Amino acid sequence: DDVVGAVDLRTALERSSVAFRPGLLAAANRNILYVDEINLLADVVVDALLDAAAQGVVHVKRGQHAIDYPSRFTLVGTMNPEEGELRPQITDRIGLRVFIAAENDRAQRLEIYRRNARFARDPHEFAAQYSGATASYRTRLARAIKLLPDVGVSEAAERVAIEGVTRLGIDSHRTEIVTLEAAVALAAWEGRREATEADVARVFPLAARLRRSRLKVE
């Protein structure tokens, strides 16, 4: 109920009327939905996320009452592979996968600790220190979003994407779709109007990771 929404029982009892209490997927509409430990989600929650991501609409039915509401979001999930893999039903839905290793440089590890400590003491002051950089990224992102509809894909980029997928024996068509969409987004981020084979080469490993392949040993 917290995820998809539910009938507000308190309102129903106090006012003798039916009211819908929106869930997390309603708040995520046209926004980013961040899920920590995504590999540990219960199956019923995974199903709700997948349905919303595929249809862009959430259907909630409680007894005789039903409601539909839009839920189009960008899903960002984090996980620790040592605690378990992603469930099969969501693995193929994840477009890009990024692996982050622990920092080995001592100076960098110390800086990570110091920033974490500063944030714990005063989150608002910590955020203020990076307000300039944040504003710069926000402006750049807004320009990229505006440019995105005008970005095309070169034939060479399309060819490289398809060749990569077929060479690895990946059955899902989602891989080349995600690869080329990511290449377009990368070009827009860098202020260019065409995605090239170089863009595909940069994003293809992120789109192809963990995909089911006929070359994998089952």
Secondary structure, DSSP 8 states (H G I E B T S, - for coil): -TTTEEE-HHHHHHHSS--EEE-HHHHTTTEEEEEETGGG--HHHHHHHHHHHHHSEEEEEETTEEEEEE--EEEEEE--GGG----HHHHTT------------HHHHHHHHHHHHHHHH-HHHHHHHTHHHHHHHHHHHHHHHHHGGG-EE-HHHHHHHHHHHHHHTB--THHHHHHHHHHHHHHHHTT-SEE-HHHHHHHHHHHHTT--BTTS--
